């Protein structure tokens, strides 16, 4: 078996009153723990861009409590650098190993402004920094050279490749030489190149299968994973709702509740054919 890693971008379970459900967090993490190498709460599958400060803090606290020495890399999805830095400092006080964030949610930023955003987040704490390489949530286009420059920062640990275009693949060797890992963020692209691991939403539903695909690099298992993911609604724009519906039906979380639909941002995942 390879040394490739599986990190779980957790959904955020809620009670009917909108508070984070502690029992559900404990159940979900216990279910996944034997098959994963770390937990990533409050990222997009955890409705991170919608969480209040209270909800975000409670989800982070519970994840640290139930991680059993596995690393917790907390998502911070807020519009401005100042807001991300503020939460990063709170995350450090709560005992996480690292934070993962995207570029600011301000269309039209220059590459220099995107770079400076991450430098400020990096310098604000002593935590590991994971870079969320995507363009839908932040509504900004990245230049790969900006990403490569960020890899030179001493505590940039990994990249979540969620561009959907495999822009990182040609630079994988150089990125690794800088001591940075690359995690694939799309279920149907886990085996498209030799990434260091996976960080996919479907892992909430079937962490064992995600581990099999990621570590054994089985195309047969990956075809099954993609078929299951498609059947479960993971490739739909409101994929996190479908994740919660399934987890609720299996008793792994106590409510399928999501946050206010009127507040939710678009997150498009185009259909991609199953691997041959």
C-alpha positions in Angstrom: 0.0 0.0 0.0 1.3 3.5 -0.9 1.9 6.4 1.5 -0.7 8.6 -0.2 -3.1 10.3 2.3 -6.8 10.7 2.5 -8.2 13.9 4.2 -11.9 14.2 4.8 -13.6 17.6 4.1 -16.4 17.1 6.7 -19.9 18.3 6.3 -21.1 20.5 9.2 -24.1 18.8 11.0 -26.7 21.1 12.6 -29.4 20.7 15.1 -32.9 22.0 14.1 -32.1 25.2 15.8 -29.0 25.9 13.7 -26.4 25.0 16.3 -23.6 22.5 15.4 -24.7 19.1 16.5 -22.0 17.7 18.7 -23.4 14.1 18.7 -23.4 14.1 14.9 -19.9 15.4 14.6 -18.7 12.6 17.0 -20.6 9.9 15.0 -19.3 11.0 11.6 -15.7 11.3 12.8 -15.8 7.9 14.5 -17.2 6.4 11.3 -14.5 7.9 9.1 -11.5 7.8 11.5 -10.2 4.3 10.6 -9.9 5.2 6.9 -8.6 8.8 6.9 -5.3 10.6 7.7 -6.8 13.9 8.8 -10.0 16.0 9.0 -10.8 19.2 7.2 -13.9 20.9 8.8 -15.5 24.1 7.5 -14.4 23.9 3.9 -16.9 24.2 1.1 -18.6 20.8 1.8 -19.0 22.0 5.4 -20.8 25.2 4.1 -17.8 27.1 5.4 -18.6 30.3 3.5 -22.0 30.4 5.3 -20.9 29.6 8.9 -21.3 32.2 11.6 -18.4 32.8 13.9 -20.1 30.8 16.6 -20.9 27.9 14.3 -17.4 27.9 12.9 -15.7 28.0 16.3 -17.9 25.2 17.7 -17.3 22.9 14.7 -13.5 23.4 15.0 -13.6 22.8 18.7 -15.5 19.5 18.3 -13.2 18.3 15.5 -10.1 18.9 17.6 -11.9 17.1 20.5 -12.7 14.0 18.5 -9.7 13.8 16.1 -7.8 11.4 18.3 -4.4 12.8 17.4 -5.2 13.0 13.6 -4.5 16.4 12.2 -7.3 19.0 11.9 -6.8 21.4 9.0 -9.6 24.0 9.3 -11.2 25.7 6.4 -11.6 29.5 6.4 -13.9 30.8 3.7 -14.4 34.5 4.2 -14.2 37.4 1.7 -11.3 39.4 2.9 -7.7 38.9 4.1 -8.4 40.6 7.5 -11.3 38.2 8.2 -9.3 35.1 7.3 -6.4 36.3 9.4 -8.7 36.8 12.4 -10.1 33.3 12.2 -6.7 31.8 11.6 -5.6 33.2 14.9 -8.7 31.7 16.6 -8.0 28.4 15.0 -4.4 28.4 16.3 -5.8 29.0 19.9 -8.2 26.1 19.4 -5.4 23.7 18.7 -5.6 22.8 15.0 -2.5 21.9 13.0 -3.3 24.0 10.0 -5.7 26.2 8.0 -6.8 26.0 4.4 -8.2 29.1 2.6 -8.9 30.3 -0.9 -8.1 33.7 -2.5 -10.2 36.7 -1.3 -13.8 36.8 -2.8 -13.1 40.0 -4.7 -13.2 39.6 -8.5 -10.5 41.2 -10.6 -7.6 40.8 -8.1 -4.1 40.9 -9.5 -1.8 38.0 -9.0 0.3 40.2 -6.7 -2.8 40.8 -4.6 -3.6 37.1 -4.4 0.0 36.3 -3.4 0.0 39.0 -0.7 -3.3 37.6 0.7 -1.7 34.3 1.4 1.5 35.8 2.7 -0.5 37.7 5.3 -2.4 34.6 6.3 0.9 32.6 6.5 2.6 35.2 8.6 -0.3 35.6 11.1 0.2 32.3 12.9 2.6 29.4 13.3 0.2 27.0 11.7 0.6 25.0 8.5 -1.0 26.6 5.5 -2.9 24.6 2.9 -3.8 26.5 -0.3 -7.3 26.0 -1.7 -6.6 26.3 -5.5 -10.0 27.1 -7.0 -11.7 29.9 -8.8 -15.5 29.4 -8.3 -15.8 30.4 -4.7 -13.3 33.3 -4.8 -14.3 34.3 -8.4 -10.7 35.0 -9.3 -8.5 33.3 -11.9 -5.1 32.0 -10.7 -1.8 32.0 -12.5 0.1 28.8 -11.7 3.2 30.8 -11.3 1.6 32.6 -8.3 0.9 29.2 -6.8 4.5 28.1 -7.3 5.7 31.3 -5.6 3.5 30.6 -2.6 5.0 27.1 -2.3 8.3 28.7 -1.3 6.8 30.0 1.9 8.2 27.9 4.8 4.9 26.7 6.3 2.9 26.1 3.0 2.3 22.4 3.4 -0.1 21.4 0.7 -2.4 22.4 -2.1 -6.0 21.2 -2.6 -6.3 21.1 -6.4 -9.9 22.0 -7.1 -9.4 24.0 -10.3 -11.0 21.2 -12.3 -8.3 21.7 -14.9 -5.4 19.8 -13.5 -3.2 22.9 -13.8 -0.9 21.7 -11.1 0.0 18.3 -12.7 2.8 19.6 -15.0 4.5 21.2 -12.0 4.1 18.3 -9.5 7.8 17.4 -9.4 8.9 21.0 -8.7 6.1 21.4 -6.1 7.3 18.3 -4.3 10.9 19.5 -4.4 9.7 22.5 -2.4 8.3 20.2 0.3 4.6 20.8 -0.6 2.0 18.0 -1.2 -0.9 18.1 -3.7 -4.3 16.7 -2.8 -6.8 16.1 -5.5 -10.2 17.6 -4.7 -12.3 16.0 -7.4 -13.7 12.5 -7.2 -13.4 11.9 -10.9 -9.8 13.1 -11.1 -8.1 11.2 -8.3 -6.2 9.0 -10.7 -5.5 11.5 -13.5 -2.0 12.2 -12.2 0.1 11.0 -9.3 -1.1 13.3 -6.6 0.0 12.9 -2.9 -3.6 12.1 -1.8 -7.2 13.0 -2.0 -9.5 15.5 -0.3 -12.9 14.8 -1.8 -16.5 15.3 -0.6 -17.6 11.7 -1.3 -15.2 10.7 1.6 -18.1 11.7 4.0 -20.1 8.8 2.5 -17.6 6.1 1.9 -14.2 6.8 3.4 -13.1 3.2 3.0 -13.6 3.3 -0.8 -11.8 6.7 -1.0 -8.8 5.2 0.8 -8.8 2.2 -1.6 -8.8 4.4 -4.7 -6.2 6.8 -3.3 -3.7 4.3 -1.9 -4.1 1.3 -4.2 -4.7 3.5 -7.3 -7.4 1.0 -8.5 -9.2 2.2 -11.7 -11.9 -0.4 -11.1 -12.5 1.0 -7.6 -12.4 4.6 -9.0 -15.0 3.8 -11.5 -17.2 2.5 -8.7 -16.5 5.6 -6.6 -17.4 7.9 -9.4 -20.6 6.0 -10.2 -21.6 6.1 -6.5 -20.7 9.8 -6.2 -22.9 10.6 -9.3 -25.8 8.5 -7.9 -25.6 10.3 -4.6 -25.6 13.8 -6.1 -22.0 14.7 -5.3 -21.6 16.3 -8.7 -24.7 18.5 -8.4 -24.4 22.2 -7.4 -25.9 21.6 -4.0 -23.9 18.5 -3.4 -23.5 19.1 0.4 -27.3 18.8 0.7 -27.2 15.4 -0.9 -24.4 14.3 1.4 -26.3 15.3 4.4 -29.5 13.6 3.2 -27.6 10.3 2.8 -25.8 10.6 6.1 -29.0 11.4 7.9 -30.8 8.4 6.3 -28.0 6.1 7.6 -28.1 7.6 11.1 -24.6 9.1 10.9 -26.0 12.6 11.5 -29.1 13.5 13.4 -30.5 16.1 10.9 -30.1 16.8 7.2 -30.4 20.6 7.9 -28.3 23.0 5.8 -28.0 26.7 6.1 -30.3 29.3 4.6 -30.6 28.6 0.9 -31.0 32.3 0.1 -27.5 32.9 1.3 -25.8 30.1 -0.5 -23.2 30.8 -3.3 -22.9 28.9 -6.5 -20.5 26.1 -6.7 -20.5 24.4 -10.0 -18.9 21.0 -10.6 -19.2 20.0 -14.3 -20.0 16.4 -15.2 -16.9 14.5 -16.2 -17.1 11.0 -17.8 -16.1 8.0 -15.7 -12.5 6.8 -16.2 -12.1 4.1 -18.8 
